[in-house]
Amino acid sequence: MERQFDAVLTLMDSAQVFHFQNINGVYAAAVGGRVLTDRDDDPFARDYFDDERDYSHLLDACGEFEIARRALLMLPGLRVLNQPPWEALIQFILSANNNVKRIRTLVNDLCRHYGEEFEYDGVKLYGFPSPDTLSKLDEEKLRQNVTCGYRAKYLIGTAKMIKDGFPLDFLRFRPHEEARKMLMTLPGVGGKVADCVLLFGLRHASSFPVDVWVERLMENWFHISSSREKMRLEAIRILGSECGLIQQALFHAARTGLIDIENKG
């Protein structure tokens, strides 16, 4: 299958990354210490956009669950990004108990105040602050500049742990459940945040984040009524080792109304 990539869907609408901008029809952001656009075709860009993965075989992994197949077929241009782990971690700490619009504001404010400045086509772009930079910030000042409330303490505490040697990048190569437990020792990282960081930053395709949308979908379409933790484990069992990729399609389809999550006919 020819690779399909919908930049608007993946970079702007799918709630896996929050700082890309539409600059004269090109989607651009500061990523990993450089400007990255949806038009780039170098090794870093191809890896970030998950170009090497064939998503067509995910349809087979859906098994008897037609709703999962439907979500994938509705969203052929949706990719799951391979973000720098630190960038994914910071974004999803900020995401806790927030809507997408608010997360985007917080992420961009954090980068604008404390990140490195870049430029693309006359527009300023800002990268994420490093762990070293973030670890040295005053909590109250961070709250004022970014209006992130109680999350300021989590951001600074997590940055200090990363700076002091927490092996964030190494978790990519650890078993999924072990990596998840380790992530959850960081301030502000509960199960849902850990699952998002694993999926979008650490390449654990078996990570299956469960939020309110996915929870209702799992109850009504998959007939799994349990805790979110048990839903996550059951999804891995029934959808396989790349269930997180399927989850992203299910999540977006449920959140945007492409799928009736109440399953009322």
Residue frames relative to the residue before (quaternion, step in Angstrom):
aa qw qx qy qz dx dy dz
M 1.0000 0.0000 0.0000 0.0000 0.00 0.00 0.00
E 0.4653 -0.6676 0.5055 0.2869 3.54 -0.97 0.86
R 0.5281 -0.6562 0.4441 0.3055 3.53 -0.92 0.93
Q 0.1172 -0.7782 0.6152 0.0474 3.55 -0.93 0.97
F 0.0282 0.7946 -0.6049 0.0447 3.55 -0.97 0.84
D 0.1244 -0.7701 0.6247 0.0346 3.53 -0.66 1.17
A 0.3207 -0.7938 0.4866 0.1737 3.58 -0.24 1.29
V 0.6490 0.5147 -0.3302 0.4526 3.60 0.91 -0.83
L 0.6694 0.5052 -0.2903 0.4609 3.56 0.87 -0.98
T 0.7517 0.4297 -0.2290 0.4447 3.56 0.73 -1.08
L 0.7900 0.3689 -0.1731 0.4582 3.57 0.78 -1.03
M 0.7789 0.3489 -0.1716 0.4921 3.59 1.09 -0.62
D 0.8202 0.3339 -0.1262 0.4471 3.59 0.87 -0.92
S 0.6803 0.5689 -0.2918 0.3583 3.60 1.09 -0.55
A 0.4119 -0.7601 0.4328 0.2554 3.60 1.30 0.10
Q 0.5158 0.5920 -0.4723 0.4006 3.54 0.92 0.91
V 0.7548 0.0926 -0.0897 0.6432 3.58 1.32 -0.21
F 0.2297 -0.8505 0.4717 0.0365 3.58 -0.93 0.89
H 0.7221 0.4740 -0.2570 0.4335 3.63 1.13 0.05
F 0.4219 0.6718 -0.4995 0.3481 3.60 1.16 0.42
Q 0.1739 -0.7717 0.6061 0.0835 3.54 -1.23 0.68
N 0.3969 -0.6577 0.5815 0.2678 3.52 -1.25 0.56
I 0.0205 0.7983 -0.5981 0.0674 3.57 -0.43 1.25
N 0.8146 -0.2254 0.0889 0.5270 3.54 -0.18 1.34
G 0.7623 -0.3993 0.1893 0.4729 3.53 0.92 0.98
V 0.6492 0.4427 -0.3198 0.5295 3.58 1.30 0.07
Y 0.2911 -0.7566 0.5604 0.1693 3.58 -0.90 0.91
A 0.0417 0.8333 -0.5361 0.1285 3.53 -0.48 1.27
A 0.0769 0.7598 -0.6442 0.0439 3.54 -1.27 0.57
A 0.4673 -0.6045 0.5479 0.3407 3.52 -1.34 0.23
V 0.0686 0.8029 -0.5793 0.1228 3.56 -0.54 1.22
G 0.8663 0.0229 -0.0136 0.4989 3.56 -0.85 0.92
G 0.7116 -0.4821 0.2600 0.4400 3.57 1.02 0.78
R 0.7223 0.3224 -0.2380 0.5636 3.58 1.22 0.49
V 0.5076 -0.5763 0.5164 0.3788 3.54 -1.32 0.09
L 0.0679 -0.7838 0.6172 0.0086 3.54 -0.92 0.99
T 0.0508 -0.7910 0.6093 0.0222 3.58 -0.95 0.89
D 0.6149 -0.5589 0.4102 0.3758 3.52 -1.27 0.37
R 0.6254 0.5349 -0.3399 0.4552 3.61 1.25 -0.16
D 0.5255 0.6606 -0.4082 0.3476 3.61 1.22 -0.32
D 0.0867 -0.8075 0.5833 0.0138 3.55 -1.10 0.76
D 0.3919 0.6885 -0.5070 0.3396 3.58 1.01 0.80
P 0.7340 -0.4395 0.2651 0.4447 3.63 -1.21 0.23
F 0.6392 0.5221 -0.3404 0.4505 3.61 0.94 -0.80
A 0.6797 0.4893 -0.2910 0.4626 3.58 0.87 -0.94
R 0.6575 0.5115 -0.3228 0.4493 3.59 0.89 -0.87
D 0.6506 0.4963 -0.3139 0.4816 3.56 1.05 -0.73
Y 0.6498 0.5319 -0.3170 0.4409 3.58 0.87 -0.94
F 0.7457 0.3908 -0.2093 0.4974 3.57 0.94 -0.91
D 0.4376 -0.7376 0.4262 0.2877 3.59 1.30 0.23
D 0.1423 0.8595 -0.4794 0.1056 3.54 1.11 0.77
E 0.6873 0.5295 -0.2944 0.4007 3.56 1.00 -0.78
R 0.6212 0.5657 -0.3486 0.4154 3.60 1.17 -0.31
D 0.2943 -0.7222 0.6005 0.1768 3.55 -1.02 0.85
Y 0.2387 -0.8132 0.5188 0.1118 3.57 -0.38 1.22
S 0.5101 0.6867 -0.4203 0.3027 3.61 1.16 -0.39
H 0.6565 0.5319 -0.3290 0.4216 3.60 1.02 -0.69
L 0.4929 0.6577 -0.4362 0.3664 3.59 1.23 -0.18
L 0.5583 0.6061 -0.3911 0.4099 3.57 1.14 -0.53
D 0.6495 0.5138 -0.3169 0.4623 3.58 1.03 -0.75
A 0.6460 0.5417 -0.3159 0.4353 3.57 1.07 -0.73
C 0.5718 0.6210 -0.3782 0.3800 3.59 1.20 -0.39
G 0.2529 -0.8132 0.4941 0.1749 3.56 1.24 -0.37
E 0.8335 -0.1768 0.1616 0.4979 3.54 -0.87 -1.03
F 0.5955 0.6068 -0.3522 0.3914 3.57 1.25 -0.24
E 0.2371 -0.8263 0.5012 0.0995 3.52 0.12 1.37
I 0.5980 0.5801 -0.3680 0.4127 3.58 1.07 -0.64
A 0.6394 0.5132 -0.3283 0.4690 3.59 1.07 -0.68
R 0.6278 0.5168 -0.3270 0.4816 3.57 1.01 -0.78
R 0.6486 0.5315 -0.3185 0.4420 3.56 0.94 -0.89
A 0.6541 0.5176 -0.3162 0.4521 3.58 0.93 -0.88
L 0.6588 0.5058 -0.3098 0.4628 3.58 0.94 -0.85
L 0.6868 0.4872 -0.2859 0.4574 3.58 0.91 -0.90
M 0.6254 0.5380 -0.3336 0.4562 3.59 1.15 -0.55
L 0.7918 0.2779 -0.0944 0.5356 3.57 1.14 -0.71
P 0.0232 0.8640 -0.5028 0.0131 3.60 0.71 1.03
G 0.7129 0.4560 -0.2656 0.4618 3.60 1.15 -0.48
L 0.4884 0.6676 -0.4297 0.3622 3.58 1.28 0.16
R 0.0656 -0.7793 0.6231 0.0120 3.55 -0.84 1.06
V 0.3419 -0.6856 0.5921 0.2500 3.56 -1.26 0.42
L 0.3666 -0.7876 0.4643 0.1725 3.54 -0.48 1.27
N 0.3040 -0.7003 0.6141 0.2002 3.53 -1.30 0.53
Q 0.0398 -0.8454 0.5324 -0.0152 3.56 0.29 1.28
P 0.5942 -0.5055 0.4535 0.4309 3.59 -1.21 0.31
P 0.5510 -0.6675 0.3756 0.3312 3.62 -0.71 1.02
W 0.6475 0.5231 -0.3321 0.4436 3.60 0.93 -0.84
E 0.6593 0.5082 -0.3121 0.4579 3.60 0.95 -0.82
A 0.6465 0.4999 -0.3189 0.4801 3.58 0.99 -0.79
L 0.6377 0.5465 -0.3269 0.4334 3.58 0.94 -0.87
I 0.6861 0.4800 -0.2894 0.4637 3.58 0.81 -0.98
Q 0.6558 0.5214 -0.3230 0.4402 3.59 0.88 -0.86
F 0.7528 0.4121 -0.2432 0.4520 3.57 0.83 -0.89
I 0.5191 0.5472 -0.4337 0.4929 3.58 1.23 -0.12
L 0.6748 0.4835 -0.2842 0.4796 3.58 0.98 -0.82
S 0.6324 0.5806 -0.3293 0.3931 3.59 1.15 -0.57
A 0.5116 0.6933 -0.4172 0.2891 3.58 1.14 -0.56
N 0.8573 -0.0087 -0.0438 0.5128 3.56 -0.81 1.11
N 0.5875 0.5410 -0.3843 0.4631 3.57 1.05 0.80
N 0.4194 -0.6621 0.5408 0.3054 3.57 -1.23 0.38
V 0.7196 -0.4797 0.2850 0.4133 3.56 -1.26 0.37
K 0.6418 0.5267 -0.3347 0.4457 3.60 0.91 -0.83
R 0.6782 0.4896 -0.2853 0.4679 3.56 0.93 -0.88
I 0.6226 0.5316 -0.3389 0.4636 3.60 1.00 -0.79
R 0.6463 0.5267 -0.3203 0.4498 3.57 0.92 -0.90
T 0.6441 0.5185 -0.3166 0.4648 3.58 0.98 -0.83
L 0.6783 0.4964 -0.2938 0.4552 3.59 0.86 -0.94
V 0.6593 0.5112 -0.3119 0.4546 3.58 0.89 -0.93
N 0.7042 0.4636 -0.2776 0.4606 3.56 0.84 -0.93
D 0.6224 0.5211 -0.3445 0.4716 3.59 1.05 -0.63
L 0.6361 0.5257 -0.3284 0.4595 3.59 0.96 -0.84
C 0.6896 0.4742 -0.2821 0.4690 3.58 0.86 -0.94
R 0.6592 0.5245 -0.3145 0.4374 3.59 0.94 -0.84
H 0.7125 0.4511 -0.2610 0.4697 3.57 0.96 -0.81
Y 0.8523 0.2121 -0.0448 0.4760 3.58 0.87 -0.91
G 0.6415 0.5545 -0.3284 0.4162 3.59 1.23 -0.16
E 0.6332 -0.5177 0.4146 0.3990 3.55 -1.34 0.18
E 0.3764 -0.7402 0.5182 0.2049 3.56 -1.03 0.85
F 0.0490 -0.7619 0.6458 0.0059 3.55 -1.09 0.89
E 0.2169 -0.7639 0.5850 0.1648 3.56 -1.28 -0.02
Y 0.0170 0.7702 -0.6376 0.0006 3.52 -1.11 0.74
D 0.8498 -0.0773 0.0082 0.5214 3.56 -0.76 1.12
G 0.7436 -0.4340 0.2082 0.4641 3.54 0.97 0.96
V 0.6431 0.4976 -0.3185 0.4873 3.59 1.29 0.00
K 0.4070 -0.7152 0.5146 0.2409 3.56 -0.90 0.93
L 0.0832 -0.7614 0.6422 0.0295 3.52 -1.08 0.88
Y 0.1902 -0.7981 0.5655 0.0837 3.56 -1.08 0.67
G 0.3507 -0.7353 0.5477 0.1906 3.53 -0.95 0.95
F 0.6340 -0.5191 0.4043 0.4064 3.54 -1.32 0.03
P 0.5071 -0.6186 0.4882 0.3490 3.59 -1.05 0.63
S 0.5168 -0.6408 0.4718 0.3158 3.57 -1.10 0.68
P 0.6502 -0.4865 0.3853 0.4383 3.61 -1.20 0.25
D 0.6326 0.5396 -0.3373 0.4415 3.58 1.00 -0.80
T 0.6645 0.5010 -0.2994 0.4666 3.58 0.90 -0.93
L 0.7037 0.4804 -0.2709 0.4479 3.54 0.82 -1.04
S 0.6420 0.5556 -0.3285 0.4137 3.58 1.01 -0.78
K 0.7092 0.4716 -0.2497 0.4606 3.59 1.16 -0.58
L 0.5031 0.6815 -0.4181 0.3280 3.58 1.25 -0.08
D 0.4663 -0.6259 0.5491 0.2989 3.50 -1.28 0.53
E 0.5142 -0.6889 0.4142 0.2992 3.56 -0.74 1.05
E 0.6814 0.4903 -0.2999 0.4533 3.58 0.85 -0.91
K 0.6402 0.5157 -0.3222 0.4694 3.59 1.01 -0.77
L 0.6341 0.5213 -0.3241 0.4702 3.56 1.03 -0.80
R 0.6283 0.5309 -0.3304 0.4629 3.58 0.97 -0.78
Q 0.6722 0.5012 -0.2964 0.4572 3.58 0.96 -0.85
N 0.7269 0.4547 -0.2534 0.4479 3.58 0.84 -0.95
V 0.7929 0.2923 -0.1329 0.5178 3.57 0.99 -0.79
T 0.2565 -0.7980 0.4993 0.2192 3.61 1.27 -0.29
C 0.3369 0.7709 -0.4710 0.2652 3.55 0.98 0.90
G 0.4309 -0.7517 0.4348 0.2454 3.58 1.26 0.24
Y 0.8492 -0.1101 0.1025 0.5062 3.54 -1.02 -0.88
R 0.5658 0.6189 -0.3845 0.3860 3.59 1.19 -0.43
A 0.5041 0.6553 -0.4271 0.3661 3.61 1.19 -0.39
K 0.6546 0.5121 -0.3070 0.4636 3.56 0.95 -0.89
Y 0.6556 0.5124 -0.3100 0.4598 3.56 1.00 -0.81
L 0.6416 0.5304 -0.3247 0.4489 3.58 0.94 -0.87
I 0.6954 0.4664 -0.2769 0.4714 3.57 0.84 -0.97
G 0.6631 0.5133 -0.3065 0.4505 3.58 0.94 -0.86
T 0.6561 0.4962 -0.3032 0.4811 3.56 0.99 -0.83
A 0.6344 0.5294 -0.3294 0.4569 3.59 0.97 -0.85
K 0.6440 0.5203 -0.3243 0.4576 3.59 0.99 -0.78
M 0.6599 0.5010 -0.3144 0.4633 3.59 0.97 -0.80
I 0.6367 0.5081 -0.3270 0.4790 3.59 1.02 -0.77
K 0.6499 0.5210 -0.3074 0.4602 3.57 0.92 -0.93
D 0.7204 0.4524 -0.2411 0.4671 3.58 1.02 -0.83
G 0.7333 -0.4843 0.2195 0.4237 3.56 1.24 0.27
F 0.3472 0.7161 -0.5364 0.2810 3.62 1.14 0.23
P 0.3789 -0.7918 0.4373 0.1956 3.64 -0.61 1.13
L 0.0619 -0.8563 0.5115 0.0349 3.58 0.69 1.07
D 0.7100 0.4606 -0.2814 0.4523 3.60 0.68 -1.04
F 0.6215 0.5728 -0.3298 0.4206 3.57 1.09 -0.72
L 0.5733 0.6197 -0.3782 0.3799 3.60 1.14 -0.54
R 0.4956 0.6451 -0.4254 0.3966 3.57 1.23 -0.29
F 0.7654 0.3879 -0.1784 0.4815 3.56 1.02 -0.79
R 0.5684 0.5778 -0.3911 0.4360 3.59 1.26 0.11
P 0.6307 -0.5078 0.4028 0.4269 3.61 -1.19 0.37
H 0.6658 -0.5731 0.3133 0.3606 3.52 -1.03 0.89
E 0.7305 0.4356 -0.2659 0.4537 3.58 0.65 -1.07
E 0.6131 0.5336 -0.3476 0.4675 3.59 1.07 -0.64
A 0.6581 0.5029 -0.3079 0.4681 3.57 0.92 -0.91
R 0.6353 0.5403 -0.3236 0.4470 3.58 1.00 -0.80
K 0.6645 0.5001 -0.3018 0.4661 3.57 0.90 -0.90
M 0.6534 0.5112 -0.3183 0.4588 3.57 0.98 -0.79
L 0.6354 0.5296 -0.3302 0.4547 3.58 0.96 -0.82
M 0.6857 0.5104 -0.2815 0.4360 3.56 0.98 -0.83
T 0.5521 0.5614 -0.4165 0.4544 3.59 1.26 0.18
L 0.5677 0.5866 -0.3839 0.4316 3.60 1.27 -0.16
P 0.5665 -0.6029 0.4289 0.3627 3.62 -1.01 0.70
G 0.8329 0.2191 -0.1688 0.4793 3.54 -0.94 0.92
V 0.6322 0.5173 -0.3368 0.4682 3.59 1.25 0.10
G 0.0420 -0.7749 0.6302 -0.0258 3.53 -0.41 1.31
G 0.7913 -0.3433 0.2182 0.4566 3.55 -1.27 -0.17
K 0.6784 0.4938 -0.3005 0.4535 3.59 0.86 -0.94
V 0.6579 0.4880 -0.3139 0.4802 3.61 0.91 -0.87
A 0.6396 0.5263 -0.3298 0.4529 3.59 0.92 -0.84
D 0.6573 0.5143 -0.3180 0.4499 3.58 0.92 -0.87
C 0.6532 0.5046 -0.3151 0.4685 3.60 1.00 -0.77
V 0.6533 0.5002 -0.3180 0.4711 3.59 0.94 -0.83
L 0.6348 0.5301 -0.3259 0.4580 3.58 0.99 -0.80
L 0.7169 0.4591 -0.2572 0.4573 3.57 0.89 -0.94
F 0.8041 0.3366 -0.1510 0.4661 3.57 0.74 -1.07
G 0.7834 0.3222 -0.1741 0.5022 3.59 1.20 -0.33
L 0.7924 0.3078 -0.1433 0.5068 3.56 1.12 -0.61
R 0.4926 -0.7349 0.3795 0.2705 3.56 1.29 0.46
H 0.4048 0.6658 -0.5147 0.3578 3.57 1.06 0.71
A 0.2048 -0.8340 0.5029 0.0983 3.55 0.07 1.31
S 0.6274 0.5301 -0.3412 0.4571 3.59 1.24 -0.25
S 0.4900 0.6463 -0.4457 0.3788 3.59 1.24 0.08
F 0.0876 -0.8213 0.5631 -0.0262 3.58 -0.73 1.11
P 0.1706 -0.8105 0.5523 0.0945 3.62 0.07 1.25
V 0.1378 -0.7814 0.6054 0.0628 3.56 -0.98 0.88
D 0.0025 0.7719 -0.6349 0.0341 3.54 -0.61 1.20
V 0.7708 -0.3502 0.2244 0.4826 3.59 -1.22 -0.18
W 0.6483 0.5228 -0.3269 0.4467 3.61 1.01 -0.76
V 0.6947 0.4595 -0.2730 0.4814 3.55 0.84 -0.98
E 0.6028 0.5639 -0.3569 0.4374 3.58 1.03 -0.71
R 0.6918 0.4650 -0.2860 0.4726 3.58 0.83 -0.95
L 0.6378 0.5240 -0.3241 0.4622 3.56 1.04 -0.77
M 0.6554 0.5108 -0.3125 0.4603 3.58 0.96 -0.85
E 0.6515 0.5132 -0.3137 0.4624 3.58 1.04 -0.75
N 0.7879 0.3930 -0.1843 0.4368 3.55 0.75 -1.09
W 0.7619 0.3516 -0.1967 0.5071 3.58 1.05 -0.68
F 0.7557 0.3384 -0.1982 0.5245 3.57 1.02 -0.77
H 0.3331 -0.7834 0.4624 0.2481 3.58 1.37 -0.10
I 0.4371 0.6338 -0.4946 0.4033 3.54 0.95 0.99
S 0.0113 0.7980 -0.5995 0.0608 3.56 -0.33 1.28
S 0.3596 0.7087 -0.5126 0.3251 3.52 -0.22 1.29
S 0.6950 -0.3959 0.3428 0.4927 3.56 -1.25 -0.34
R 0.6334 -0.5272 0.3942 0.4067 3.56 -1.22 0.38
E 0.6116 0.5508 -0.3511 0.4465 3.58 1.06 -0.66
K 0.6903 0.4530 -0.2890 0.4845 3.59 0.90 -0.84
M 0.5901 0.5539 -0.3664 0.4590 3.58 1.12 -0.59
R 0.6367 0.5383 -0.3178 0.4515 3.56 0.97 -0.90
L 0.6963 0.4692 -0.2736 0.4693 3.58 0.84 -0.96
E 0.6504 0.5087 -0.3186 0.4654 3.58 1.02 -0.76
A 0.6169 0.5411 -0.3465 0.4545 3.60 1.04 -0.70
I 0.6252 0.5233 -0.3375 0.4705 3.58 1.00 -0.77
R 0.6652 0.5204 -0.3061 0.4393 3.56 0.96 -0.88
I 0.7837 0.3777 -0.1990 0.4511 3.58 0.78 -1.00
L 0.7628 0.3637 -0.1967 0.4972 3.60 1.12 -0.59
G 0.5418 -0.6948 0.3572 0.3100 3.57 1.27 -0.03
S 0.7889 -0.4167 0.2433 0.3805 3.49 -1.42 0.01
E 0.7250 0.3371 -0.2481 0.5469 3.61 1.26 -0.13
C 0.2023 0.8275 -0.5005 0.1543 3.54 1.17 0.64
G 0.5841 0.5961 -0.3748 0.4037 3.59 1.13 -0.53
L 0.6258 0.5278 -0.3364 0.4655 3.57 1.09 -0.65
I 0.6391 0.4964 -0.3095 0.4994 3.54 1.09 -0.75
Q 0.6099 0.5731 -0.3447 0.4252 3.57 1.01 -0.79
Q 0.6456 0.5383 -0.3389 0.4227 3.57 0.92 -0.86
A 0.6490 0.4920 -0.3110 0.4899 3.57 1.06 -0.71
L 0.6435 0.5173 -0.3184 0.4657 3.59 0.97 -0.84
F 0.6546 0.5273 -0.3046 0.4480 3.56 0.91 -0.95
H 0.7015 0.4611 -0.2865 0.4618 3.58 0.78 -1.00
A 0.6579 0.5133 -0.3159 0.4516 3.58 0.94 -0.84
A 0.6639 0.4912 -0.3026 0.4758 3.59 1.04 -0.76
R 0.6872 0.5090 -0.2865 0.4320 3.58 0.85 -1.00
T 0.7593 0.3842 -0.1954 0.4875 3.57 1.02 -0.79
G 0.5627 -0.6508 0.3662 0.3545 3.59 1.26 0.12
L 0.3925 0.7108 -0.4961 0.3076 3.59 1.17 0.28
I 0.7425 0.2356 -0.1416 0.6108 3.52 1.25 -0.56
D 0.3765 -0.6844 0.5725 0.2493 3.57 -1.03 0.81
I 0.2440 -0.8250 0.4900 0.1407 3.56 -0.12 1.25
E 0.5992 0.5613 -0.3761 0.4294 3.58 1.21 -0.21
N 0.2543 -0.8116 0.4941 0.1804 3.58 1.30 -0.25
K 0.3056 0.7756 -0.4907 0.2536 3.54 0.77 1.08
G 0.7583 -0.3992 0.2093 0.4710 3.53 1.14 0.56
